[in-house]
Every structure is written in structure tokens, then in C-alpha cells.
Amino acid sequence: MPNRPDRLRLTDRLEISRALTGLWQVADIERNGTTIDPDTGADWLAAYAAAGFDTFDMADHYGSAEIIAGRLLARGTRALALTKWCPAPGPMTPQVVRAGVTERLQRLGVERVDLLQFHWWTFEHPAWLDALHELARLRDEGLIGELGVTNFDAAHFNLALSDGVPLRTNQVSFSLMDRRAAGDLAAVCERHGAWILGYGTLNGGFLADKWVGQPEPARIDDWSKMKYRRFIDAAGGWAAFQAVLGAAAQVARKHGVSVSNVATRWVLEQARVAGVIIGARLGENFHAADNLRLFSFALDDEDRATLAAGFAATTPIPGDCGDEYRRPPFLTASGDLSHHLSEVPRAFAPQAVAGGARVLTGSKWEDIAGYCRAQRIGDRILVSGTTAVAGLARAVAPADAGAQTTYILDRIIAAVTSLGGRAEDIARTRIYITDEADVMAVSAAHGRVFGAVKPANTLVRVAGLIGDHRVEIEAEAILRG
């Protein structure tokens, strides 16, 4: 058996252990008000680092994880601190973004964050792209080593990359029970040279030998298992889970390793996966020896066929990566997040006008040409022709019509929701493109959003659009209660 985990160099600035140590359970340990002593916590992290598991993943909301990691780094221990910034949606000015990064630096006690990963709750609020470009500037300034995101779906990850944001990683759920990342996201990563960091690979600890053949638990107390029990239910329930677990156990017996090893190894071998994040219950369990077995074997065709037979009993997790945080079914520890999302400020503030309301986006053309982004009259909302514009005039992702379509539809839905409607209320869209070669990319982006709604639609190729715009879309919504 190897005595150190494998490593991977993502860029000249960042080389990681392919088995990362996840610190999200620090928040669970501390949820009753007790705080882990930083020096004691640093001692626990030092044991992982000594075993070669020196790449730690954390976030601004993982309790005192950043402070504990900072105490470890202050001792001079060779380790990497990968953290996340998860701001509330709102204006993303340079000052707001710098303050978020500065807080990460202060809590870690470092001059540069090795990998800063950005999370955004709802893409209907366009400030996420402004934030990423500002983070890229801070990377150039030297405050950030490399830049990533977390829980981005394939379309928005592609949009950011196509708009020139130097993203290296996207951290998403990836396991034998949740295989979404192996699809469109892996293809986007392949196209742009980006990487996936997989979390939830053990499905909250359920993908383990002790659950093989066991009855469904009647009570669950820790956050991680509460969350991943929802994934099991979404994938077909306990019987479907046991089919996958039984297949993993068969492969594990063949190689003389644990079910957890097989589950994690399967993710590690998927295309464009840079590393897997294995959660640690600091001070309770230390699995470094078992985790090293990840690198003592590889899956063969027979193993993959055995696992595929188990997958056949499951239902694919709905949606794309990260959708579990943004729309039903909400697969989180706390369950339904609709109340949280309803508190997110609308992207546009409605203005009352005679007989209805309207929204403006601040574009200079709204005053020059005398129009609004959208207007509500009774139960109808009319949305003007919309292009992929960031700031006052910059065309987003000028070489990618599909990415522009994604951005445009976010703006249209934001206008409709700001006026009291829903995406499901959109009854007609009209699409104008300049290049027939873009039809498939534009149509696929439209279908990703409206595949279930299926509004009436017209797509027309026109002689040209202004500037670098490849797509323009207008829409009509009818509020149906």
C-alpha cells in the first residue's frame, strides 16, 4: 500500500492531494454553541497533514474551520487551505468583494488564499458575474492563488469561463448515488481545461460497509446524514441505495478494500476529477490509513459493469449540479430552501406606473431610446428584446451563443420575477440569432430552462445584431395564479 496519497498539479500555482480533507463537519460539531479550541483543532489537522492529507477544504460558514486551519499554518506546517466565500446576493462592488476576500485572509492568517471558491445562490441576480471578474482582479493582485466556484451548474460554469473568468475548479456533489457531474459538467471542464472537486463521495457516510444489508434508519442526528438521506430518497429510496451499496461491496471484496474506498475511487477515476473531498469529524474519527487504500487499486471493466448494474436500480438525481440548492427537490440538510430564496433581493426594483409596473436595468439605452426592460399590465408581463450585457455595455461571452443565451434568460426571468411572475408563467419567447451554426447551442440553452414549461417559441436568423451580440430574446408572461 502507498504511504502517501497521490497528488495533482492543477496549475503552476496549485498542487493538491487528490484526497482532500473536508472540514464542513466543524460547523456540525459546533452547532450547539461549543467552539473547538484552535490549538487542539490544529493538532488534529496536523495528523492529517503528516499522513500526506495536507489539502484542507473549508468555507466562511464552516464554523471555526478557517481559524483552526490558520492556527495550523501559523506553525509553519506545509498545508493548503482551500476556502469558500458565500456572500448574500446583492451589489458586488469592488469594495464588497475585497472585504469578503480580506476576511478570508484574516481568519486564515495568510497573505494569499491558495484556492478561493465562490458560491452564489441564484443566477437570476446578475451580480455573480461582476463578483467573479473582481475576484479575478484580486487574483492578479496576488491575494488569491487560484479561483474556483462551488455548486455551479454546467451552463453557468461554461458562461463564466466563456466570459474570460480564469476558473480552475468547480466543487460539486459527486458520488455513486449522484452522478450528475459525469455529464455536461465534465464536458465543459474538458473543453476549457478546468477541473471538478467532488464532495459527498461517501453520501454522508452512508456509502460504508456498516450500512450493507441494513434496514433504513429511523432517526438521523447529524447534518451530513440528514442531507444525504435526501439524495438517497431522490435516487429511488433505500432499496435502490442498497442495490448500489451491494454492488460496491462486491467490488470491495474483490480488491480487499472497504466500500468507502470503492465509492471514492469510482469518483476519483471519472473524467476531469482533480480530487475527492472526504469529510473529517475532528477529534472523533481518523481514517487516514483507510483513505490511503484509495491509491492501492484501480477499477477494471468488470468492476465498472458491476457498479453499472447497481446504478440501473436508481433514478438519476434531478437537474444539474447545484440545482439542489436552487429549486425543488431541495437536497440540503435543512430541506426546503424556498423560504431562504424568497428573501433574496430581486435583481430589479419595480416602479409603479399607470395601470401596472415596470422594471429598468440601468442601461443607458433605456433613457436614450425610451423603453423599459419589462412592463406588467394586469396579468401580462412583456419583456423587451434582451441581449447579454454586463455593466453598461459589455457583451458577455462574445464567442459563445449558448452562454449568451443562458445569461439572457437569467435576465428575462429576473425581470419577470421582479414584477411578481415566475419562470413557469412565460408563455412565449422570440429568439433572434445571427449565425445558423448557433441554432443548436441556443436551442439547448433555451431547453435547459424551459424544457418543462415549453412556451410558444419563434427562432429567426437575422442579418446582424449590434456589436458582439450573437443572440437577442424577447418574452411574454401570463400570470396564472
N, C-alpha and C positions, 0 to 999 in steps of 0.2 A: 504494500500500500504506500502511496506517496506520502511524504511528510509535510508537504505544503500544498495549498490549493493552487490551481492554475491561475495565471494572470493574463490580462489582455491589455494591450496598448491601444486606446481609442484614438488619441492624438498625441502630438509631441508634448502636450501639457498634462496628459492624464493617462495613467496606467492603473488599472483596478484589479483587485481579486475578483475572479469570476463567481465566487460565492461571497456575497456581501452580507454584513450583519445588520439587520433591520432593528431599529430602536423604537418602533411605534408603540410597543407594549409598555414603554416607560409611562406613557400617559395613562394606560390602564392600571398599572401598579400604583400610580399617584392619584387616581381619581377620587379617593376618599379623603384627600387633603394632606396625606403624608408625602413628603418630598425625599427622594433618595439623596443621601449625603454625597456631595460631588466627589470627594476623595474615594469613598467606598465604591461609587459607581465607576470611577476611573480605574480602580483596581480590577473590577470585573471586565472592563473593556481591554485592559492591558493583557489579560489572559487570552482573549481572542486574538489580539494583535501578535502576541508571542507565538501563537499557533499558525500564523500566516493569514488569519482572517482580519486584515488590517483596514478594510474599507467599510466605513460605517455610514448607514443611511438614516437620516433623521429629517425633522421638519420643525417649523416655528411653533407648531401646536402639539408636538410630541412631549408634553410636559417639560422636564428639565433636561431632555436629551442633549440639546446643544451645549448646555452648561457642563454636563458631565464629559462630553467629548472635548470641550475646551480645556477642561482640567487635565485630561489625558495628554493633549497636545502640548500643554504648558510644561509637562515633564520632559519634553523632548522625544517622546515616543514616536516612531515612524508610523504614521497612520493617515488615512484620508477621511475627510469629513464632507460627505455629500448631503446637502440640506435643501429644504424647500421653502419657498416663500408663497404663502397662500393669502393674498390680500382680498379684502371685500371689494366687489365690483364698484367702480366709481371712476372719477377722473384720474388718469395715470400721468400726472405731470412729472417732469424730471425730478422735482423735489420729493414727491411721494415715492417714486421708485428708489431713489438714492437712500431715503430714510429706511425703506424696507431692507435693502442690502446692508446698510450700516448696522442695523440691529443684529443681523446675522453675524457680521464680523465681530461685533462687540461681545455677543453671547459666546461665540467660539474662541474669542481672544486671538484672532488671526488677522493678517493683512490682506489675505485673498481666500475666497471660498473656492475649494477645489472644483466642485460642481454645484451650481445654483440651479435648482429645478423650480419652474414656475407653474402654479396651478390657477385655473380660472373657472368660476362656477358656471357661467352661462355665456355662450358666444354671441347671444343677441346684443350684449353690451360690447361695443367695438373697441373699448379701451384696452383690451388684452393685447392687441397687435401693437399699439403705442407702447405698452409696458415692455414687450419683448424687444422692440427696437432700442428702447432706452437701456435695457439690461445689456444689449449687445454693445452699446457705447461704454458702459461700465466695465464690460469685459475688455474692450480695447484700452481702457484706462488702467487695467491691471487689478481691479477689485474682485474680479471673477476669473477663475481659471478657464472653465468651460461652462456652457449654458445648455440646459435641458428643460423639459416640461414633464408634467405628470398628468395622467388621465386625459390626454388629448386623443380624440378620435382620429382616424386616418386622414379624413378630409381637412381638418383644421391643422394637423401636423404638416401635411403637404402644403397647405396655404402659407403657413409661416415660413417654411423652407423655400417655397417658390417666391416669396417676397423678400428673400435675402437674409433672413434671420439665421445666424450660424448655430443652429441647434444640433447637438450631438446625440442626445438621448431622449427617449420618451418612456417614462416609467408607468407601466400598466399592469393590471391583473393578468396573470398567465398561469394556467395550471391544467392538469388532466381534466378538470371539470369546466374550465373556462378557456377555450381555445381560440377566442376571437382574434387575438394578436397575430396568429399564424396566417391570417388572410390579408386584407387590404393594408393593414399597418405594416406588415413585413414587406409588402411590395413597395410601399412608399419609402421605407428605410433603404431597401435595395437601390431604388432609383436615385436617392440623394446621398447615399453613403452614411446614413445615420444608424443608430443602434437602439435596441429595446432593452430595458431593465425590467425583469419580470418579478412582480411581488405576488403574494398569495399562492406561491407554488405548492405549499402544503395545505392549502384550503383551510387556513386557520388551525392547523394541527389535526384535521380530520383524515388527511391522507397519511395514515400511520398504521403500523402493524396492530396496535391495540384496538382499532376500530373494525378490523376484518371480521365479518360474520356477526357483528354485534347489533343489538336492537337499537332503534332510534332513541337518542337520549331524551328524557322527559324534561330535563332542566339544564340550561346553559347559563353560566355566570359571567364569563369573561367576554369582552367586547369583540375580540377576534373571532371567537366561535359563533357569537351572535350574528356577525356579518356573514361569515362563510356558510353558515347553515342556510342563509337565504340563497346563496349560489347553488347549494345542493337542491333546494326546492325548485329553483328556476330551471335546473338542468334535468328535472324529471322526478325528483324525490329520492327517498332513502334507498329504494330498491335499485334505481338507476345508479346511484352512488356506489352501492355495494357491487354492482357489476364491474364498474371501473376499478374499484378497490381490489376485487378478486383478481382481475387481470394483472394489476400491478403486483399483487402478492405472488402470482405465478412467475412473473419475470424476476422478482426479488429472490425467490428460492433458487432459480436457475443460476443467478450470479453470486449468491451468498451475501446479499446486502439487504438493507431494510426497504420497506415500502416507500418510506420518505426519500431514500436515495433514488429509487426508480422514478418517483414522481418529479423530483427536482432535476434529475438527469435528462428526462424527456424534454423539459422546458429548455434546459441548457443547450440541447442539441438542435433546437429549432433555428431556422434561418434568421439572421441578424440579431440574435440574442447575445448581448455582451456579458450579462451576468444575471444571477438569480439572487433575490433578497430573502434571506432566511431570518425570520424574527427571533429575537432573543428575549427570554424572561430573565432579566438580570437578577442575579442573586438566587435564582431558583433552579435553573437547569443550565447545563453547559454541554452542548452537543458537538463540540469541535471534532472529536475523534470520529463520530458517526458521519459528520459532514465531509470529512476528508475522503470517505469512501466514494463520494461522488466522482472522484477523479481516478478511481481504481478500475473502472469498467466502462464499456460503451454499449449502447443498444444496437442489436443487429436487426435484420429484416424480420426474423421470427418474432423478436420482442415487439417490434412495431406493429406486426399483424395481430399479436395477442392483445395489445392495448387498443388497437382499432376495433377489435371485436367488442371490447368493453364500451368503447365510445358509442357503438351502434345502439346501445340501450338508453342513451341520453338524448335530451333535447338541447340544441345549441342555445347558449345564453343569448337573450335577445339584444339586438342593437350592436353598436360598435364599442370599442374600448372607451371607457369613461362614461358611457351613457347611463350607467347605474347611479351616477351622482346627479344627473340632469333630468331624467324622465323615468316614469314607471317602467318596469318594476324597480323601485329603489333598493339596491342591494348593498345596504350600508348597515353598520352596527345599530344605528338608531332607527332604521327603516325609512318610512315615508319622509322625504325632504321637501315636499311641496310647500309646507309652511315656511321653510327657510328660503326657498327660491322665490316665494311670493313677496318676501321682504327685500329682495334685491332691487335697488332703484332702477326705474325704467331708463332706457337709453335716451329717450327723448321726452321732454316735458310738454304735455298737450296744452294748447291755447284754445280758450273758448271763442267761438265765432258765431255769428248769427245762424241758427239752425243746426249747430253741431260743434265740431272741434277740429283742430289741425295740429300737425307737428312739423317743426323745422329742424334741420340738422346743422345749421350754421354755415352752409355752403354760400359762397359769395354770389353764386348764380341764382339763388333763391330770391335775392333782392334785385339783381340785375334783370332777370327775366320775369320776376313777379309770379313765383309759384311756391308751393309748399311740398314737402316730401310726401305727406299723406293727409287726407281730409276725410272726416267722418260726417256723413249726412244720414241721420236716422240710424237704420241698421246696416248701412253700407259704408265701407271704407275703401277709398280709391287711393292707390299708391302710384306716384309719378314714376316715369322711367328712371331706373336706378342703375348706376354703374359702381364699380369697385373703387371708390375714392377714399383715401385715408388723409387725415388732416384737411387742408383746404383744397388741394388739387392733385395730390399724388395718386397715380394709378397703381393699385395693388397688383402684385404678381403679373406684370405686363406680358410675360411669355406663356402664361398658363390660363387658358379659358375656363377650365374646370375649377381652378382655385378662385378665379374671379367670380364665378357663379356661386360658389359657396359663400363668399363674402357678401355678395349682393343679396342672396336670400336671407342671410342673417339680418341685414339692414331692413329688408322688407318686413320680416316677421317682427323685428323690434318696433317698427312704425305701427304695425297692426296691433301689437300687444299694448303699446303706449296709448292707443286710442280705445282700449277695452276689448279688443278681439283676441283670437287665438290663431295659431297656425292652421288649425283644423277648419277655421272659418274662411280661409282663402279659397275662392270658388273659380277664379280664372287667373292665369298668368300668360303674358305675351313676351316672347324672347326674341331679341334681335342679335344676330351674330354676323361677323364679317368674313369668316372663313369656314367653308363647308367642312374642312377637316376637323373642326372643333365640335361638330354635332354630337359625337359620342360622349366626349368629356363633359360637355354642358348638360346633355340629357341625363347622364349618370349622376351628376351633382344635383340636378333637379329631382330625380327619382329617389335619391337618398333622403331628401327632405319630405317629399310629397308622395312617396310610394304607396302609403295607406290612404292618403287624403284624395289623391287623383283629381285635382281641379281640371276644369277645361283649360286647354293649352294651345297656343299657336307659336310656332317657331319659324322665323323668317330670316333668310340671309340678305343683308343689305350691302350697299356699295362700300360703306365705311362708317366708322364712329370716330368721334373726336379723340385725338391723342393716342394713348396706348390702350384704350379700352377695346376689348375684343367682344364684350357682351354687354347688353343693356336689357333690363327686365322691368316690366310694369305688372301690377297686380290689382285685383279687386277681391274684397272680402265681404261676406254677408253674415252678420252676427245671427246665430241661430239658437241663442239661449244656452 
